């Protein structure tokens, strides 16, 4: 039986360092070497050596090393003001990636004991300290983290690597745009109804998809031109997913309408946003029934708005009300797909990861920002 896709918890899961259980074994190796030096072990005891990493640890270590390399090169690269701002973001994100992956493991941080066998060092990616060199590392890193996310047998690591890949790809696009060049990066693809059904969607998934559908459909009704077209296309796609799930027997827990008041907080902050009581989007419904609050309604509310929410309506920062709703909807979808990377068996994650990539691209197209670890907080 396939494991069902589940909607996200009330608060998105927070990124945490990927566990490395075999590190304790390394400590035993250090102790053995120390005892050997004190004469407490027979003289013919073989020199201590770190444990051999398994495939999961090899993936983790390689991506942690690449994250550290990206951060180091980005920090020392000189560039004009516009590009320098992007490089600073790249370095900060890369440091967050390395931390989430557990950091770079060193077999003997304080120096190898006498007679200890040191392992062959993992090759550190090299790049010239130029913006173009950093871009090359980002493109390489997005691809390598993506491949590792698809194949890792560790659920937590797979989700973390997916988030790292999405972030590196976004940073690469930003840097390429600042440099006026192109970068070959995956744009992803919407999840097909057939792919959704292979995962056995449950009622929570149906409700989240339907609330996102309602959000972008509302945006389509309040916009025109290319924005309206993009929103309608997304709404139709999400409706097809909901219809397929219900036809396959998923419980129908949809609402006729969803409040969208708190979606702006989701667009602005992501990890710290609280969903509405209905598990979908928010609270302040507009007077026109669209779910997007009117300027007067927001201004007269007794609730204190989030600092990032504009006082002249429901915009967030530089986003209009419609953009904020669209960004919030795409962020909820992004979180859903990334969360399910780890719930999907290795070798069967391509369609889910592609859906996460597509949601990330859509989020940015609406003017939203990706955090350092998209989908994980």
Secondary structure, DSSP 8 states (H G I E B T S, - for coil): ---------SS---------TTHHHHHHHHHHHHHHHTT-S-TT----B-----HHHHHHHHHHHHHHHHHHHHHH----HHHHHHHHHHHHHHHHHHHHTT----TTTT---TT-B-----------SSHHHHHHHHHHHHHHHHHHHHH-S-HHHHHHHHHHHHHHHHHHHHHHHHHT------------HHHHHHT---HHHHHHHHHHHHHHHHHHHT--HHHHHHHHHHHHHHHHHHHHHHHTT------S----TTHHHHHHTSTT----TTSSS-S---TTSSSS--HHHHHT-SS---TTB-TTSS-BTT--HHHHHHHHHHHHHHHHHHHHHTTS-TTS-HHHHHHHHHHHHHHHHTT----TTTTT-
